[in-house]
Amino acid sequence: MGRIVLEHVSKEFPGGVQAVRDVSLEIENGEFMVLVGPSGCGKTTILRMIAGLEDVTDGEVVIGDRVVTDEKPKDRDIAMVFQNYALYPHMNVEQNIGFGMRLRRTPKPEVRRRVGDAAGVLALREYLARKPADLSGGQRQRVAIGRAMVRQPQAFLMDEPLSNLDAKLRVQMRAELARLHTELGTTIVYVTHDQVEAMTLGDRVAVLRDGVLQQVDTPQALFRDPANLFVAGFIGSPAMNLVEATVAGDTLEFGSHRLPLPAGRLDTYRGRTVILGIRPSDFQDADVWHDERRPVIEVTAEVVEDLGTEAHVLFPVEAAPVELEGVAEDPQAGTPIPLVAAEGTSVFTAAVDARTAAQTGGRVRLSVNPARFHFFDRETGRVIRTRPLEVPAPR
């Protein structure tokens, strides 16, 4: 059983630095769980506590049916894949994959069988005689994964294993990791700062900030129903547009724009300021796709990015931007840094159909779907529930 449970786990380093704060998390047997967040959020520390490489200050770690909080790493029946491969340069692929088994004095026929099986799954059979220097970055990472596979552990712990690869290889390795998980069915706990990686790989995703668990859910649930401002701003690329807006009766006012609110939404916030969130994908060029039921705003395009499959229209909104600490300053988190706007002005992104005629400096008519608006309390940053949660379809 590869079930992993963290019960009120905390980690404090010397000097009073609190890296992880009272995290409780249950990872089911065979689940692909992704820990994601900006640099310094505690995700790698949690992984190292599961592995036994860091002591737990408070709480318990359970793997399978055993409490392993005080056990040594070698007794936890887990295998770890690191960011830097950690291959032996003087050994060939076959020797690197089987090295751990030889240390444990596994019989030679069994070593050859397991190495052969792992090489087959990872498409490494033709490279078994090569040294690491003769392999590409993706092949070296597969060797590192193979070395973990042959141990047949209860769980794999992966610490940003793709961060050293170029963009094309990362996409390829993501697909290979997903296939590998399907074939093996082993529990995987995967750490990354890349929210695109998290969304494409995880059965569930745990979002962390400053050592505190913010939300745990399926990727689509995090995207549709973020629990707070941080999750809303962190999950999704391009990032969610966030701006302060005033609730005036059945309309929402921000900058020079007035948009209708469905009846009954935000009744308790009338006359107050809330934070409005609009996903870029919830805009559309009204001259390409027009729905009479949706309101239209007219804006000036500061930048138009033609990506082939879609176009990103960046436009100013005369309203104070909402700054999220830990999101905008971390370009590696999959959240692009927005354009520098004039004081008191926000820059919105609309992801529209590639057939748009929008041009930089021109006027654009954008339709938007108010039913998909997100609202957050200005003081607490928590989501304002104004409608029943959507129940995701079975995966």
Secondary structure, DSSP 8 states (H G I E B T S, - for coil): ---EEEEEEEEEETTTEEEEEEEEEEE-TT-EEEEE-STTSSHHHHHHHHHTSS--SEEEEEETTEE-TTS-GGGS-EEEE-TT----TTS-HHHHHHHHHHHTT--HHHHHHHHHHHHHHTT-GGGTT--GGGS-HHHHHHHHHHHHHTT--SEEEEESTTTTS-HHHHHHHHHHHHHHHHHH--EEEEEES-HHHHHHH-SEEEEEETTEEEEEE-HHHHHHS-SBHHHHHHSSSS--EEEEEEEETTEEEETTEEEE--TTTTGGGTTSEEEEEE-GGGEEETTTS--TTS-EEEEE-SEEEE-SSEEEEEEEESS-B---TTTTT-GGGT--------TT-EEEEEEEETT----TTSEEEEEE-GGG-EEE-TTT-BB---S--------
